[in-house]
Amino acid sequence: MRKLIVSAAVATMLAVPAVLAQSVGEKTGVNSVLGVSPSTDDFVKEVANSDMLEIATAKIAEDKGNADEKKFAQQMITDHTKTTSELKGLVNSGDVKAQIPGAMDSSYQKKLDKLRDTKPADFANEYDSMQVSAHKDAVSLFQRYSKSGDNAKLKDWAGKTLPTLQHHLDMAEALDNKKRD
């Protein structure tokens, strides 16, 4: 099934003009499956959207979460506010030629809305698994860009930021596993 999905996605990418192919590939997850580095513009957009989602979901967790989720959420707000600031610094300095979106795109907004609408009894399941998934995606994104991104300063920043994201993934997995115990 996975091969079929990848094959269909690759065929779709080949049918799209080269300018859009990487954006489609990043958006659909094909680039991650194939280990393809995102373009600088795609990387910046994904990081910005991810940071906005992390901060917004953490604020919900501070309100609805248990003690462990609240502690995790505080760390997410601190760390993702920092990465947002660093990314904006790279873009505003002119070292990175990309635009940072001012608001989450629709796919990220849907995830936020789903969490916001989650019943209190289901919150831990939804939030904890969302954090594992989001941080797996972020680790993949940063690994791929830090290995073969096309902007040296952004590539270096991605490599330096990666250990923090890996730590977030470890924390999210522990949080998710704890609720199962």
C-alpha positions as a printed NumPy array, in Angstrom:
array([[  0.   ,   0.   ,   0.   ],
       [  2.813,   2.404,   0.904],
       [  4.538,   1.735,  -2.421],
       [  1.286,   2.455,  -4.224],
       [  0.85 ,   5.746,  -2.381],
       [  4.447,   6.766,  -3.029],
       [  4.151,   5.771,  -6.695],
       [  0.965,   7.77 ,  -7.119],
       [  2.48 ,  10.757,  -5.36 ],
       [  5.635,  10.613,  -7.471],
       [  3.543,  10.379, -10.629],
       [  1.585,  13.417,  -9.461],
       [  4.785,  15.315,  -8.788],
       [  6.111,  14.525, -12.244],
       [  2.932,  15.859, -13.78 ],
       [  3.279,  19.168, -11.932],
       [  5.634,  21.901, -13.126],
       [  9.061,  21.678, -11.484],
       [  8.472,  24.886,  -9.563],
       [  5.56 ,  23.323,  -7.711],
       [  6.848,  19.753,  -7.473],
       [  8.802,  20.229,  -4.288],
       [  5.948,  22.099,  -2.611],
       [  3.525,  19.322,  -3.529],
       [  6.036,  16.72 ,  -2.402],
       [  6.597,  18.434,   0.94 ],
       [  2.898,  19.011,   1.503],
       [  1.954,  15.4  ,   0.773],
       [  4.836,  13.866,   2.713],
       [  6.384,  12.317,  -0.389],
       [  9.649,  14.201,   0.13 ],
       [  9.909,  12.769,   3.631],
       [  9.286,   9.21 ,   2.433],
       [ 11.855,   9.62 ,  -0.335],
       [ 14.339,  11.507,   1.873],
       [ 14.284,  14.545,  -0.425],
       [ 15.38 ,  17.853,   1.056],
       [ 12.746,  20.59 ,   0.99 ],
       [ 13.4  ,  23.832,  -0.832],
       [ 14.338,  26.769,   1.376],
       [ 10.91 ,  28.303,   0.86 ],
       [  9.136,  25.042,   1.752],
       [ 11.351,  24.554,   4.8  ],
       [ 10.653,  28.057,   6.116],
       [  6.897,  27.682,   5.564],
       [  6.8  ,  24.263,   7.252],
       [  8.853,  25.444,  10.229],
       [  6.729,  28.56 ,  10.667],
       [  3.467,  26.612,  10.42 ],
       [  4.762,  23.951,  12.791],
       [  5.893,  26.531,  15.343],
       [  2.529,  28.323,  15.197],
       [  0.715,  25.019,  15.693],
       [  3.002,  23.937,  18.545],
       [  2.51 ,  27.206,  20.404],
       [ -1.27 ,  27.261,  19.867],
       [ -1.767,  23.618,  20.882],
       [  0.472,  24.107,  23.913],
       [ -1.733,  26.973,  25.077],
       [ -4.741,  24.648,  24.85 ],
       [ -2.804,  21.976,  26.783],
       [ -1.986,  24.495,  29.5  ],
       [ -5.722,  24.83 ,  29.989],
       [ -7.037,  21.304,  29.307],
       [ -4.041,  19.059,  29.956],
       [ -2.907,  17.055,  32.954],
       [  0.174,  18.096,  34.976],
       [  2.612,  16.31 ,  32.63 ],
       [  1.009,  17.815,  29.533],
       [  1.078,  21.289,  31.082],
       [  4.789,  20.947,  31.825],
       [  5.436,  19.691,  28.29 ],
       [  3.319,  22.537,  26.874],
       [  5.358,  25.16 ,  28.724],
       [  8.53 ,  23.726,  27.205],
       [  6.946,  23.76 ,  23.725],
       [  5.955,  27.415,  24.073],
       [  9.464,  28.387,  25.204],
       [ 11.345,  26.387,  22.58 ],
       [  9.069,  27.046,  19.597],
       [  8.91 ,  30.77 ,  20.391],
       [ 12.716,  30.696,  20.279],
       [ 12.855,  28.878,  16.93 ],
       [ 10.282,  31.293,  15.497],
       [ 12.411,  34.228,  16.614],
       [ 15.594,  32.696,  15.201],
       [ 13.932,  31.894,  11.876],
       [ 12.545,  35.43 ,  11.615],
       [ 16.045,  36.752,  12.346],
       [ 17.522,  34.722,   9.487],
       [ 14.837,  35.919,   7.077],
       [ 14.861,  39.555,   8.228],
       [ 18.663,  39.726,   7.97 ],
       [ 18.439,  38.746,   4.308],
       [ 20.481,  35.578,   4.904],
       [ 17.455,  33.497,   3.954],
       [ 15.302,  34.465,   0.983],
       [ 11.825,  33.263,   1.916],
       [  8.58 ,  34.569,   3.302],
       [  7.301,  33.571,   6.707],
       [  3.537,  33.029,   6.64 ],
       [  1.532,  35.258,   8.959],
       [ -0.999,  32.563,   9.775],
       [ -1.215,  28.787,   9.726],
       [ -2.194,  27.168,   6.471],
       [ -5.452,  25.239,   6.325],
       [ -3.989,  21.801,   7.089],
       [ -2.369,  23.062,  10.294],
       [ -5.478,  25.041,  11.198],
       [ -7.592,  21.87 ,  10.889],
       [ -5.309,  20.097,  13.371],
       [ -5.637,  23.001,  15.787],
       [ -9.415,  23.107,  15.39 ],
       [ -9.664,  19.365,  15.983],
       [ -7.681,  19.65 ,  19.216],
       [ -9.657,  22.703,  20.318],
       [-12.913,  20.758,  19.795],
       [-11.684,  17.643,  21.61 ],
       [-13.707,  16.672,  24.663],
       [-11.791,  16.871,  27.953],
       [-11.953,  13.079,  28.412],
       [-10.271,  12.577,  25.026],
       [ -7.76 ,  15.403,  25.274],
       [ -4.738,  13.351,  26.416],
       [ -5.149,  10.842,  23.599],
       [ -5.492,  13.549,  20.961],
       [ -2.786,  15.924,  22.216],
       [ -0.172,  13.332,  23.104],
       [ -0.411,  11.45 ,  19.805],
       [ -0.492,  14.751,  17.89 ],
       [  2.766,  15.765,  19.565],
       [  4.475,  12.495,  18.643],
       [  3.374,  12.811,  15.026],
       [  4.256,  16.519,  14.766],
       [  7.717,  16.001,  16.206],
       [  8.443,  12.992,  13.991],
       [  7.589,  15.23 ,  11.032],
       [  9.732,  18.072,  12.382],
       [ 12.73 ,  15.81 ,  13.017],
       [ 12.453,  14.456,   9.47 ],
       [ 12.151,  17.957,   8.004],
       [ 15.161,  19.286,   9.905],
       [ 17.268,  16.184,   9.208],
       [ 16.624,  16.418,   5.487],
       [ 17.309,  20.154,   5.3  ],
       [ 20.41 ,  20.005,   7.511],
       [ 21.886,  17.308,   5.236],
       [ 21.174,  18.821,   1.843],
       [ 19.387,  22.145,   2.115],
       [ 20.261,  24.815,  -0.41 ],
       [ 20.96 ,  27.71 ,   1.999],
       [ 24.137,  27.301,   4.066],
       [ 23.061,  29.451,   7.03 ],
       [ 19.619,  27.854,   7.234],
       [ 21.173,  24.412,   6.829],
       [ 23.514,  25.141,   9.755],
       [ 20.61 ,  26.433,  11.873],
       [ 18.562,  23.329,  11.068],
       [ 21.439,  21.128,  12.224],
       [ 21.838,  23.077,  15.465],
       [ 18.075,  22.992,  16.146],
       [ 17.655,  19.285,  15.403],
       [ 18.791,  17.991,  18.837],
       [ 16.111,  20.096,  20.547],
       [ 13.439,  18.677,  18.257],
       [ 14.696,  15.142,  18.849],
       [ 14.437,  15.829,  22.584],
       [ 10.868,  17.075,  22.051],
       [ 10.066,  13.838,  20.218],
       [ 11.515,  11.788,  23.076],
       [  9.46 ,  13.802,  25.574],
       [  6.295,  13.449,  23.462],
       [  6.77 ,   9.691,  23.149],
       [  7.264,   9.403,  26.915],
       [  4.117,  11.471,  27.481],
       [  2.169,   9.315,  25.038],
       [  3.483,   6.074,  26.571],
       [  2.759,   7.265,  30.118],
       [ -0.953,   7.586,  29.461],
       [ -0.973,   3.97 ,  28.228],
       [  0.613,   2.624,  31.42 ]])
